[in-house]
Amino acid sequence: METKTSSTRKTLVKDTFFIVLGIVTAAFGLESFLLPNSFIDGGATGISLLLTSISSLPLYVLIILVNIPFMILAYKVIGKVFAIKTTVAILGLSMVLAFVNFPEVTQDKLLVAVFGGFFLGAGIGLSIRGGSVLDGTEVLAIFLSRKLGTTIGDIIILINILVFIAAAYLLSIETALYSMLTYLAASKTLDFVIEGIEEYTGVTIISNANEEIRLMITQKMGRGLTVYKASGGYGTRGTTKDHDVIFTVITRLEIRKLNIEISKIDPKAFVVMHRINDTRGGMIKKRSI
């Protein structure tokens, strides 16, 4: 029981750290880069920045108003704990924007677009690692994707297209174009913060020399793997053949090494690779020498 309580406290402290750091980082990106230069981002944050540019309402008020529907939706779609964390994170971002003054760093439009997006994306990514969001667009995307049967990515793209069209009409085409650059920088940074530098790749290998390949992966590369039985079909008559299939997970830095080692053993081996967003447990974290 004590171990479980200790683990819960450790998780809470870690989540709080990520959320607080995310709030400060996002607020810095907004106040030091985007807001003084009337640049916007995509999603709910972009809508808030756009409304700030065309109205007298401050950003810290609009951040809350725009995200209220998403907070309610988060409770219904994802759950109570996530909704509470998201509400606290958004309120925290609003308070930092209201009471902490960050200096304007630059007026160079390209630097504003790139680094404004970088810090905003980093802040949102850190908050997600803490179990919350600072921008409710993804909550809406999850909800609509379930209702309409489309992908979350398609919904997010559609929302952002509407935001940037509005920016082009209400502000200027140039601002909208720079804002698209801001969004790209933010989204790439967000992916990097969530997934880290070690993007994992799942590798499926079918070979007549599967035993040699298995030993190479476990002993030479220091990776865990799974071997499972499969039945394959080929030829016009649908000839079948039973064989072993090897599945392992490596980092992108090890792809070249694995390909070289497989080629040494069996140049005709059938290898399929696909990207994996996250992993847990096993021998994934073990480094090869």
N, C-alpha and C positions, 0 to 999 in steps of 0.2 A: 504493500500500500504506500509506504514511504517512497519507494522507487518511482511509482506512478506519479505521486504528487511532485516529486523532484523533477521528473521529466516534463510534467505539465508547466511548472514554473519556468523551467529552462526554455521551453517553447514560447511561452508568453513573453519572456524577456527578449528573446531573439526576434519575435514578431514585432514587438514594440520598437526595438532598435531599428529594424528595417523601415517601419512605417514613419518614424520620426525623421530618420535620415532622408527618406523619400520626400517627405513634406518640405524639408529645408531645401533640398536640391531642386525640386520642382519650383518652389517659390523664388529661388535665385534665378532660375532660367526665365521665369515670367517677368520679374521686376527688373532684372539687370539687362535683359536682351529684348524680349518680345513686346512687352507693354509700352515702354518708352518710344518704340519705333512703329507702333500700330501693326505689328505682325501677328498672325494668328496661327493656330495649329488645327488639326482635325478634331473631330469628336466633340464631346461636351465642353472641353476646355477651349476649343476653337470657337464654339458658339458663344461662350462667355466673353472671350476676347473680342469677338466681332460686335457683340452688343455693347461692350464697353467703349468701343471706338465710335459708335454712332449714337450713344446716349450719355447721360450724365451719371449713370449708376456706376459705382466703383466695382472693380473686379471681384473683391472679396465677398460682396453681396451677391453678385451674379453667379459666382462659383457654386454657392449654396442653392440659389433659386433654380438654376438649370439642372442641377443634379438631384433635386428632391424626388422627381418621378423615378429616377434610376435607383435611388436608395430604397424606395418602396418596392420597386420591381425586384431588386436584389433579394429582399426578404422572401418574396413569393417564389422566385425562380431558383435561387441558390441555397438560401437558408438564413437562419437567425444570426448565427455567429458572424458569417461573412457580412451581413447587412449592418450589424453593429460596428464591426471594424471599419467598414467603408464609410459609415456616417461619421465616426470619430476622425478618420483620416481626412475627409473632406472639410469637416469643421475645423480641424487643426490647420489645414492649408489656408483656409479663409482667415483664421486668426493670425497666422504668420504674415500673410499679405497685408493685413490691416495694421499690425503693430510693429513689424520689423521692416526697416528701410534698407534695401540693398542698393548699392550705387550702380548707376548706369555704366556699363563696361565699354561699349563702343557704339558708334552710329553707322559703321560700315555695314551695308545691307547684307552682303554675303556672310560676314562673320556673325551677324545677328541671326540670320536664318539657320546657319549650321550649328552654332554653339547654343543658341536658344533652344533648338530642337534637341540637341545633345543632352542638356541639363534637364529639360522637361521630360524627355524619354527615360533618362536615368532615374528621375524621381518617381515616375509612374511604375517603372520596372521594380524598383526597390519596395514600393508599397505593395505590389503584387506578391513579391517574395515574403512579405509580412502578412499575407492573407487578406488584403483589401485592395481597393482601387481608388485612384484619385480622379478617374474619368469614367463615368457610367456608361459610355457607349457600348462597351463589350457586353454589359449586362443586357442592354436592349437588343444587341445582335444575337445573343444566345436565345432570348425570348422569341424574337421574330423568326430565327432559323427553325425553331421547333414548330412554330405555327405555319410557316410558309414552305417548309421542307427544303430550304436553301442552306448554303454553308454560312458559317459565321463570318468568314472572310468577305464573301459577296455582300453581306449586309453592311459591314464596316466600310467597304469601298463605296457603296451607294450613299451612305450617310456623309462621307467625306466629300464626295463629288458635289452633293447639294450644298455643303458648307462652303466649298471653294467657289462654286458658282455665285453664291450669295456675296462672298467677299469680292469677287470681280465686279459685281453689279453695285454694291454699296460703297466699296473703297476704291479699288482700281485693279486693272488686269495685272499690272506689275506687282502689286502687293499680293494678289492671289497666287501669282507664280512663285514669288519668294516664300509664301506661306506653304505652298506644296513642297518646296525644298525643306522647310522646317519640319513638315510632317514626315518626310522620308528620313531625315536625320533622327527624329524622335522615335520612329518605329524601329529603325535598325538598332538604335541604342537600347531600346526596350527589350528587343530580342536578345541582344548581347548580355544585358544584365540578368535576364531570366535564365537563359541557357548557359551562359558562361563561355569562356574561350574554348573549352573542350566540348565541341559539339560531337555527339555520339553517332556512330553509324552502325546499323545492324547489318551483318554479313551472313548470307546463306550460301553454303558451298556444297556442290554435288560433284563427287569425284570417285573414280575407281581406287584412288590412293587415299581414301578418307582416313585411314589409320595413321599414315605418315603425317597428314595435314593436322590431324587432331593432336599428335604429339608435338608438332611444331608450334601450334597455337598455345598449348598449355605450358610447354617447357621453355621454348625459345622466346615467346612473346609475353609469357606470364599472364595469359588471359583465361578466364573461364569460358566454357562452351556447353552447348546442349547437342546431343546426338539423338535423332529420332528416325524411326523407320518411315519410308515413303514408297509409293508405287508410281512410277512414271509411265507415260505412254508416248509412243513416237511412231513415225511411218504412216503410210496410207491405210494400213490394216489395223492401226491402233495397237501395235505390239506393246505389251507392258513389261516392266522390269522392276523388281524390288531393289532398293538401295538405301544406304544410310545418308542422312542429310545432316550437315554440321551447321549450327547457328551460333554466332558469337557477336559480341559488341565491342567495338574499338573506338578510339578517338580519331578525329580526322587527321591528326598528325601521324597516325600509324597506318593509314591506308596504303601508302606507297610501299612501306616495308612488308605489309601482308601480301600485297600483289606480287612483289618480287619473290617472296618465299614460296608462295603457291606455284608460281611459274617454274621454280626450280624443281618442285616435286611433280607437278602435273600441269603442263602448259594448256591442256585441253579441258581443265576443270571448269565447270559452270559456276560462275560467281555472280550473285545478285546483292547489291548494296542499297540501303535506303536510310534516310535520315531519321534519327530518334531524338525527340525533344528532351527527354529526361529518363534517368534510370535510378534504381534503388537497390542497394545490397550487392551481393555477389563479389566478383573480383574486378569490378569496373574501375575502381579507384587505384588499383595497383599499377604502378608504372613499370614499363618494360625497360630493360637496361640496354 
